[in-house]
């Protein structure tokens, strides 16, 4: 008898059913880069890289 349970998050779909949009991904990545650059400019390196 196998007692291991697997749980699936509600509303999640298997990876195969998810559509991949390369333009959406590129726009998101550019947004992340711009956000990081703005943090460095306004907060300095300590605002981004906390050691």
CHARMM internal coordinates of N, CA and C (Angstrom, degrees):
IC EDIT
DIST 1 N 1 CA 1.4478
DIST 1 CA 1 C 1.5248
ANGL 1 N 1 CA 1 C 108.31
DIST 1 C 2 N 1.3054
ANGL 1 CA 1 C 2 N 116.39
DIHE 1 N 1 CA 1 C 2 N 125.94
DIST 2 N 2 CA 1.4521
ANGL 1 C 2 N 2 CA 121.79
DIHE 1 CA 1 C 2 N 2 CA -178.68
DIST 2 CA 2 C 1.5220
ANGL 2 N 2 CA 2 C 109.56
DIHE 1 C 2 N 2 CA 2 C -92.72
DIST 2 C 3 N 1.3271
ANGL 2 CA 2 C 3 N 116.87
DIHE 2 N 2 CA 2 C 3 N 121.00
DIST 3 N 3 CA 1.4650
ANGL 2 C 3 N 3 CA 120.14
DIHE 2 CA 2 C 3 N 3 CA -176.89
DIST 3 CA 3 C 1.5240
ANGL 3 N 3 CA 3 C 112.41
DIHE 2 C 3 N 3 CA 3 C -100.55
DIST 3 C 4 N 1.3222
ANGL 3 CA 3 C 4 N 116.77
DIHE 3 N 3 CA 3 C 4 N -2.21
DIST 4 N 4 CA 1.4661
ANGL 3 C 4 N 4 CA 119.60
DIHE 3 CA 3 C 4 N 4 CA -179.59
DIST 4 CA 4 C 1.5287
ANGL 4 N 4 CA 4 C 109.61
DIHE 3 C 4 N 4 CA 4 C -72.47
DIST 4 C 5 N 1.3342
ANGL 4 CA 4 C 5 N 115.24
DIHE 4 N 4 CA 4 C 5 N 133.74
DIST 5 N 5 CA 1.4590
ANGL 4 C 5 N 5 CA 119.79
DIHE 4 CA 4 C 5 N 5 CA -179.34
DIST 5 CA 5 C 1.5248
ANGL 5 N 5 CA 5 C 109.29
DIHE 4 C 5 N 5 CA 5 C -115.72
DIST 5 C 6 N 1.2734
ANGL 5 CA 5 C 6 N 115.62
DIHE 5 N 5 CA 5 C 6 N 143.86
DIST 6 N 6 CA 1.4593
ANGL 5 C 6 N 6 CA 119.49
DIHE 5 CA 5 C 6 N 6 CA 173.98
DIST 6 CA 6 C 1.5137
ANGL 6 N 6 CA 6 C 107.60
DIHE 5 C 6 N 6 CA 6 C -114.88
DIST 6 C 7 N 1.3144
ANGL 6 CA 6 C 7 N 115.64
DIHE 6 N 6 CA 6 C 7 N 135.50
DIST 7 N 7 CA 1.4517
ANGL 6 C 7 N 7 CA 119.95
DIHE 6 CA 6 C 7 N 7 CA 179.75
DIST 7 CA 7 C 1.5149
ANGL 7 N 7 CA 7 C 109.15
DIHE 6 C 7 N 7 CA 7 C -113.55
DIST 7 C 8 N 1.2947
ANGL 7 CA 7 C 8 N 115.69
DIHE 7 N 7 CA 7 C 8 N 147.49
DIST 8 N 8 CA 1.4485
ANGL 7 C 8 N 8 CA 122.03
DIHE 7 CA 7 C 8 N 8 CA -179.14
DIST 8 CA 8 C 1.5145
ANGL 8 N 8 CA 8 C 107.66
DIHE 7 C 8 N 8 CA 8 C -121.90
DIST 8 C 9 N 1.3156
ANGL 8 CA 8 C 9 N 116.77
DIHE 8 N 8 CA 8 C 9 N 133.22
DIST 9 N 9 CA 1.4591
ANGL 8 C 9 N 9 CA 120.37
DIHE 8 CA 8 C 9 N 9 CA -179.92
DIST 9 CA 9 C 1.5243
ANGL 9 N 9 CA 9 C 109.37
DIHE 8 C 9 N 9 CA 9 C -64.38
DIST 9 C 10 N 1.3009
ANGL 9 CA 9 C 10 N 115.46
DIHE 9 N 9 CA 9 C 10 N 144.53
DIST 10 N 10 CA 1.4587
ANGL 9 C 10 N 10 CA 119.62
DIHE 9 CA 9 C 10 N 10 CA 180.00
DIST 10 CA 10 C 1.5157
ANGL 10 N 10 CA 10 C 110.09
DIHE 9 C 10 N 10 CA 10 C -66.28
DIST 10 C 11 N 1.2998
ANGL 10 CA 10 C 11 N 116.09
DIHE 10 N 10 CA 10 C 11 N 136.60
DIST 11 N 11 CA 1.4481
ANGL 10 C 11 N 11 CA 121.19
DIHE 10 CA 10 C 11 N 11 CA 176.85
DIST 11 CA 11 C 1.5167
ANGL 11 N 11 CA 11 C 114.05
DIHE 10 C 11 N 11 CA 11 C 80.97
DIST 11 C 12 N 1.3128
ANGL 11 CA 11 C 12 N 117.56
DIHE 11 N 11 CA 11 C 12 N -1.20
DIST 12 N 12 CA 1.4592
ANGL 11 C 12 N 12 CA 118.72
DIHE 11 CA 11 C 12 N 12 CA -179.55
DIST 12 CA 12 C 1.5226
ANGL 12 N 12 CA 12 C 109.58
DIHE 11 C 12 N 12 CA 12 C -84.14
DIST 12 C 13 N 1.2976
ANGL 12 CA 12 C 13 N 114.16
DIHE 12 N 12 CA 12 C 13 N 150.26
DIST 13 N 13 CA 1.4589
ANGL 12 C 13 N 13 CA 120.19
DIHE 12 CA 12 C 13 N 13 CA 178.94
DIST 13 CA 13 C 1.5196
ANGL 13 N 13 CA 13 C 108.89
DIHE 12 C 13 N 13 CA 13 C -117.99
DIST 13 C 14 N 1.2864
ANGL 13 CA 13 C 14 N 117.57
DIHE 13 N 13 CA 13 C 14 N 154.65
DIST 14 N 14 CA 1.4620
ANGL 13 C 14 N 14 CA 119.22
DIHE 13 CA 13 C 14 N 14 CA 174.83
DIST 14 CA 14 C 1.5270
ANGL 14 N 14 CA 14 C 110.30
DIHE 13 C 14 N 14 CA 14 C -61.42
DIST 14 C 15 N 1.3119
ANGL 14 CA 14 C 15 N 117.03
DIHE 14 N 14 CA 14 C 15 N 153.12
DIST 15 N 15 CA 1.4611
ANGL 14 C 15 N 15 CA 121.36
DIHE 14 CA 14 C 15 N 15 CA -176.18
DIST 15 CA 15 C 1.5192
ANGL 15 N 15 CA 15 C 111.71
DIHE 14 C 15 N 15 CA 15 C -58.66
DIST 15 C 16 N 1.3048
ANGL 15 CA 15 C 16 N 118.16
DIHE 15 N 15 CA 15 C 16 N -34.78
DIST 16 N 16 CA 1.4560
ANGL 15 C 16 N 16 CA 121.23
DIHE 15 CA 15 C 16 N 16 CA -178.14
DIST 16 CA 16 C 1.5190
ANGL 16 N 16 CA 16 C 113.20
DIHE 15 C 16 N 16 CA 16 C -64.79
DIST 16 C 17 N 1.3284
ANGL 16 CA 16 C 17 N 118.33
DIHE 16 N 16 CA 16 C 17 N -29.48
DIST 17 N 17 CA 1.4557
ANGL 16 C 17 N 17 CA 121.38
DIHE 16 CA 16 C 17 N 17 CA -178.39
DIST 17 CA 17 C 1.5175
ANGL 17 N 17 CA 17 C 112.80
DIHE 16 C 17 N 17 CA 17 C -83.50
DIST 17 C 18 N 1.3190
ANGL 17 CA 17 C 18 N 116.90
DIHE 17 N 17 CA 17 C 18 N -18.08
DIST 18 N 18 CA 1.4542
ANGL 17 C 18 N 18 CA 121.01
DIHE 17 CA 17 C 18 N 18 CA -176.83
DIST 18 CA 18 C 1.5215
ANGL 18 N 18 CA 18 C 109.72
DIHE 17 C 18 N 18 CA 18 C -75.69
DIST 18 C 19 N 1.3099
ANGL 18 CA 18 C 19 N 116.62
DIHE 18 N 18 CA 18 C 19 N 130.34
DIST 19 N 19 CA 1.4626
ANGL 18 C 19 N 19 CA 119.99
DIHE 18 CA 18 C 19 N 19 CA 177.75
DIST 19 CA 19 C 1.5096
ANGL 19 N 19 CA 19 C 109.44
DIHE 18 C 19 N 19 CA 19 C -84.16
DIST 19 C 20 N 1.2978
ANGL 19 CA 19 C 20 N 115.94
DIHE 19 N 19 CA 19 C 20 N 138.82
DIST 20 N 20 CA 1.4536
ANGL 19 C 20 N 20 CA 121.03
DIHE 19 CA 19 C 20 N 20 CA -179.68
DIST 20 CA 20 C 1.5257
ANGL 20 N 20 CA 20 C 108.58
DIHE 19 C 20 N 20 CA 20 C -105.00
DIST 20 C 21 N 1.3172
ANGL 20 CA 20 C 21 N 115.78
DIHE 20 N 20 CA 20 C 21 N 126.86
DIST 21 N 21 CA 1.4561
ANGL 20 C 21 N 21 CA 121.63
DIHE 20 CA 20 C 21 N 21 CA -179.65
DIST 21 CA 21 C 1.5192
ANGL 21 N 21 CA 21 C 108.30
DIHE 20 C 21 N 21 CA 21 C -112.58
DIST 21 C 22 N 1.3394
ANGL 21 CA 21 C 22 N 117.85
DIHE 21 N 21 CA 21 C 22 N 107.11
DIST 22 N 22 CA 1.4588
ANGL 21 C 22 N 22 CA 119.74
DIHE 21 CA 21 C 22 N 22 CA -177.24
DIST 22 CA 22 C 1.5323
ANGL 22 N 22 CA 22 C 112.95
DIHE 21 C 22 N 22 CA 22 C -63.83
DIST 22 C 23 N 1.3194
ANGL 22 CA 22 C 23 N 117.96
DIHE 22 N 22 CA 22 C 23 N -34.49
DIST 23 N 23 CA 1.4668
ANGL 22 C 23 N 23 CA 120.06
DIHE 22 CA 22 C 23 N 23 CA 179.87
DIST 23 CA 23 C 1.5209
ANGL 23 N 23 CA 23 C 109.80
DIHE 22 C 23 N 23 CA 23 C -68.48
DIST 23 C 24 N 1.3241
ANGL 23 CA 23 C 24 N 117.11
DIHE 23 N 23 CA 23 C 24 N -43.02
DIST 24 N 24 CA 1.4606
ANGL 23 C 24 N 24 CA 120.68
DIHE 23 CA 23 C 24 N 24 CA 178.58
DIST 24 CA 24 C 1.5269
ANGL 24 N 24 CA 24 C 110.71
DIHE 23 C 24 N 24 CA 24 C -61.32
DIST 24 C 25 N 1.3283
ANGL 24 CA 24 C 25 N 115.64
DIHE 24 N 24 CA 24 C 25 N -41.14
DIST 25 N 25 CA 1.4554
ANGL 24 C 25 N 25 CA 120.32
DIHE 24 CA 24 C 25 N 25 CA 179.42
DIST 25 CA 25 C 1.5316
ANGL 25 N 25 CA 25 C 110.57
DIHE 24 C 25 N 25 CA 25 C -64.64
DIST 25 C 26 N 1.3334
ANGL 25 CA 25 C 26 N 117.00
DIHE 25 N 25 CA 25 C 26 N -42.03
DIST 26 N 26 CA 1.4670
ANGL 25 C 26 N 26 CA 120.76
DIHE 25 CA 25 C 26 N 26 CA 179.59
DIST 26 CA 26 C 1.5204
ANGL 26 N 26 CA 26 C 111.02
DIHE 25 C 26 N 26 CA 26 C -64.77
DIST 26 C 27 N 1.3315
ANGL 26 CA 26 C 27 N 117.16
DIHE 26 N 26 CA 26 C 27 N -42.41
DIST 27 N 27 CA 1.4648
ANGL 26 C 27 N 27 CA 120.77
DIHE 26 CA 26 C 27 N 27 CA 179.28
DIST 27 CA 27 C 1.5212
ANGL 27 N 27 CA 27 C 110.21
DIHE 26 C 27 N 27 CA 27 C -63.76
DIST 27 C 28 N 1.3171
ANGL 27 CA 27 C 28 N 116.87
DIHE 27 N 27 CA 27 C 28 N -40.77
DIST 28 N 28 CA 1.4643
ANGL 27 C 28 N 28 CA 120.64
DIHE 27 CA 27 C 28 N 28 CA 178.37
DIST 28 CA 28 C 1.5246
ANGL 28 N 28 CA 28 C 110.98
DIHE 27 C 28 N 28 CA 28 C -63.01
DIST 28 C 29 N 1.3297
ANGL 28 CA 28 C 29 N 116.23
DIHE 28 N 28 CA 28 C 29 N -43.90
DIST 29 N 29 CA 1.4660
ANGL 28 C 29 N 29 CA 120.00
DIHE 28 CA 28 C 29 N 29 CA -179.89
DIST 29 CA 29 C 1.5246
ANGL 29 N 29 CA 29 C 111.64
DIHE 28 C 29 N 29 CA 29 C -64.48
DIST 29 C 30 N 1.3317
ANGL 29 CA 29 C 30 N 117.16
DIHE 29 N 29 CA 29 C 30 N -39.95
DIST 30 N 30 CA 1.4667
ANGL 29 C 30 N 30 CA 120.37
DIHE 29 CA 29 C 30 N 30 CA 177.42
DIST 30 CA 30 C 1.5237
ANGL 30 N 30 CA 30 C 109.49
DIHE 29 C 30 N 30 CA 30 C -63.65
DIST 30 C 31 N 1.3242
ANGL 30 CA 30 C 31 N 117.68
DIHE 30 N 30 CA 30 C 31 N -39.76
DIST 31 N 31 CA 1.4595
ANGL 30 C 31 N 31 CA 121.20
DIHE 30 CA 30 C 31 N 31 CA 177.49
DIST 31 CA 31 C 1.5144
ANGL 31 N 31 CA 31 C 111.97
DIHE 30 C 31 N 31 CA 31 C -61.82
DIST 31 C 32 N 1.3110
ANGL 31 CA 31 C 32 N 116.91
DIHE 31 N 31 CA 31 C 32 N -40.29
DIST 32 N 32 CA 1.4672
ANGL 31 C 32 N 32 CA 121.02
DIHE 31 CA 31 C 32 N 32 CA 179.24
DIST 32 CA 32 C 1.5314
ANGL 32 N 32 CA 32 C 109.89
DIHE 31 C 32 N 32 CA 32 C -65.29
DIST 32 C 33 N 1.3320
ANGL 32 CA 32 C 33 N 116.85
DIHE 32 N 32 CA 32 C 33 N -42.48
DIST 33 N 33 CA 1.4668
ANGL 32 C 33 N 33 CA 120.66
DIHE 32 CA 32 C 33 N 33 CA 179.58
DIST 33 CA 33 C 1.5261
ANGL 33 N 33 CA 33 C 110.24
DIHE 32 C 33 N 33 CA 33 C -64.30
DIST 33 C 34 N 1.3384
ANGL 33 CA 33 C 34 N 117.55
DIHE 33 N 33 CA 33 C 34 N -44.91
DIST 34 N 34 CA 1.4646
ANGL 33 C 34 N 34 CA 120.70
DIHE 33 CA 33 C 34 N 34 CA 179.52
DIST 34 CA 34 C 1.5247
ANGL 34 N 34 CA 34 C 111.42
DIHE 33 C 34 N 34 CA 34 C -63.57
DIST 34 C 35 N 1.3258
ANGL 34 CA 34 C 35 N 116.62
DIHE 34 N 34 CA 34 C 35 N -39.32
DIST 35 N 35 CA 1.4578
ANGL 34 C 35 N 35 CA 120.61
DIHE 34 CA 34 C 35 N 35 CA 178.33
DIST 35 CA 35 C 1.5305
ANGL 35 N 35 CA 35 C 110.64
DIHE 34 C 35 N 35 CA 35 C -62.81
DIST 35 C 36 N 1.3233
ANGL 35 CA 35 C 36 N 115.73
DIHE 35 N 35 CA 35 C 36 N -45.17
DIST 36 N 36 CA 1.4636
ANGL 35 C 36 N 36 CA 120.06
DIHE 35 CA 35 C 36 N 36 CA 179.47
DIST 36 CA 36 C 1.5317
ANGL 36 N 36 CA 36 C 110.78
DIHE 35 C 36 N 36 CA 36 C -63.52
DIST 36 C 37 N 1.3315
ANGL 36 CA 36 C 37 N 116.79
DIHE 36 N 36 CA 36 C 37 N -42.61
DIST 37 N 37 CA 1.4660
ANGL 36 C 37 N 37 CA 120.51
DIHE 36 CA 36 C 37 N 37 CA 179.39
DIST 37 CA 37 C 1.5308
ANGL 37 N 37 CA 37 C 110.55
DIHE 36 C 37 N 37 CA 37 C -62.79
DIST 37 C 38 N 1.3328
ANGL 37 CA 37 C 38 N 117.17
DIHE 37 N 37 CA 37 C 38 N -41.53
DIST 38 N 38 CA 1.4662
ANGL 37 C 38 N 38 CA 120.45
DIHE 37 CA 37 C 38 N 38 CA 179.27
DIST 38 CA 38 C 1.5227
ANGL 38 N 38 CA 38 C 110.75
DIHE 37 C 38 N 38 CA 38 C -64.66
DIST 38 C 39 N 1.3164
ANGL 38 CA 38 C 39 N 117.43
DIHE 38 N 38 CA 38 C 39 N -39.03
DIST 39 N 39 CA 1.4652
ANGL 38 C 39 N 39 CA 120.19
DIHE 38 CA 38 C 39 N 39 CA 178.24
DIST 39 CA 39 C 1.5193
ANGL 39 N 39 CA 39 C 111.04
DIHE 38 C 39 N 39 CA 39 C -63.32
DIST 39 C 40 N 1.3439
ANGL 39 CA 39 C 40 N 116.76
DIHE 39 N 39 CA 39 C 40 N -40.67
DIST 40 N 40 CA 1.4594
ANGL 39 C 40 N 40 CA 120.37
DIHE 39 CA 39 C 40 N 40 CA 179.44
DIST 40 CA 40 C 1.5250
ANGL 40 N 40 CA 40 C 109.59
DIHE 39 C 40 N 40 CA 40 C -64.81
DIST 40 C 41 N 1.3233
ANGL 40 CA 40 C 41 N 116.76
DIHE 40 N 40 CA 40 C 41 N -42.51
DIST 41 N 41 CA 1.4669
ANGL 40 C 41 N 41 CA 120.22
DIHE 40 CA 40 C 41 N 41 CA -178.17
DIST 41 CA 41 C 1.5244
ANGL 41 N 41 CA 41 C 110.72
DIHE 40 C 41 N 41 CA 41 C -66.09
DIST 41 C 42 N 1.3137
ANGL 41 CA 41 C 42 N 117.33
DIHE 41 N 41 CA 41 C 42 N -47.17
DIST 42 N 42 CA 1.4620
ANGL 41 C 42 N 42 CA 120.44
DIHE 41 CA 41 C 42 N 42 CA -173.71
DIST 42 CA 42 C 1.5298
ANGL 42 N 42 CA 42 C 114.03
DIHE 41 C 42 N 42 CA 42 C -84.29
DIST 42 C 43 N 1.3239
ANGL 42 CA 42 C 43 N 117.52
DIHE 42 N 42 CA 42 C 43 N -33.91
DIST 43 N 43 CA 1.4680
ANGL 42 C 43 N 43 CA 120.44
DIHE 42 CA 42 C 43 N 43 CA -174.91
DIST 43 CA 43 C 1.5265
ANGL 43 N 43 CA 43 C 112.95
DIHE 42 C 43 N 43 CA 43 C -107.16
DIST 43 C 44 N 1.3011
ANGL 43 CA 43 C 44 N 116.36
DIHE 43 N 43 CA 43 C 44 N -12.38
DIST 44 N 44 CA 1.4620
ANGL 43 C 44 N 44 CA 119.49
DIHE 43 CA 43 C 44 N 44 CA -175.21
DIST 44 CA 44 C 1.5192
ANGL 44 N 44 CA 44 C 110.05
DIHE 43 C 44 N 44 CA 44 C 80.31
DIST 44 C 45 N 1.2880
ANGL 44 CA 44 C 45 N 115.99
DIHE 44 N 44 CA 44 C 45 N 179.05
DIST 45 N 45 CA 1.4697
ANGL 44 C 45 N 45 CA 119.42
DIHE 44 CA 44 C 45 N 45 CA -177.71
DIST 45 CA 45 C 1.5090
ANGL 45 N 45 CA 45 C 112.46
DIHE 44 C 45 N 45 CA 45 C -64.07
DIST 45 C 46 N 1.3277
ANGL 45 CA 45 C 46 N 118.26
DIHE 45 N 45 CA 45 C 46 N -28.21
DIST 46 N 46 CA 1.4625
ANGL 45 C 46 N 46 CA 120.04
DIHE 45 CA 45 C 46 N 46 CA -179.42
DIST 46 CA 46 C 1.5273
ANGL 46 N 46 CA 46 C 111.60
DIHE 45 C 46 N 46 CA 46 C -67.38
DIST 46 C 47 N 1.3166
ANGL 46 CA 46 C 47 N 117.34
DIHE 46 N 46 CA 46 C 47 N -24.31
DIST 47 N 47 CA 1.4609
ANGL 46 C 47 N 47 CA 120.22
DIHE 46 CA 46 C 47 N 47 CA 179.15
DIST 47 CA 47 C 1.5099
ANGL 47 N 47 CA 47 C 113.35
DIHE 46 C 47 N 47 CA 47 C -75.06
DIST 47 C 48 N 1.3288
ANGL 47 CA 47 C 48 N 116.79
DIHE 47 N 47 CA 47 C 48 N -17.84
DIST 48 N 48 CA 1.4568
ANGL 47 C 48 N 48 CA 120.90
DIHE 47 CA 47 C 48 N 48 CA -178.06
DIST 48 CA 48 C 1.5204
ANGL 48 N 48 CA 48 C 111.13
DIHE 47 C 48 N 48 CA 48 C -110.51
DIST 48 C 49 N 1.3253
ANGL 48 CA 48 C 49 N 115.65
DIHE 48 N 48 CA 48 C 49 N -49.42
DIST 49 N 49 CA 1.4576
ANGL 48 C 49 N 49 CA 120.98
DIHE 48 CA 48 C 49 N 49 CA -175.92
DIST 49 CA 49 C 1.5126
ANGL 49 N 49 CA 49 C 109.45
DIHE 48 C 49 N 49 CA 49 C -105.85
DIST 49 C 50 N 1.3110
ANGL 49 CA 49 C 50 N 116.36
DIHE 49 N 49 CA 49 C 50 N 97.77
DIST 50 N 50 CA 1.4744
ANGL 49 C 50 N 50 CA 120.07
DIHE 49 CA 49 C 50 N 50 CA 179.25
DIST 50 CA 50 C 1.5233
ANGL 50 N 50 CA 50 C 107.53
DIHE 49 C 50 N 50 CA 50 C -99.42
DIST 50 C 51 N 1.2975
ANGL 50 CA 50 C 51 N 114.58
DIHE 50 N 50 CA 50 C 51 N 122.80
DIST 51 N 51 CA 1.4752
ANGL 50 C 51 N 51 CA 119.05
DIHE 50 CA 50 C 51 N 51 CA -178.32
DIST 51 CA 51 C 1.5159
ANGL 51 N 51 CA 51 C 110.04
DIHE 50 C 51 N 51 CA 51 C -101.15
END
COOR INIT
IC SEED 1 N 1 CA 1 C
IC BUILD
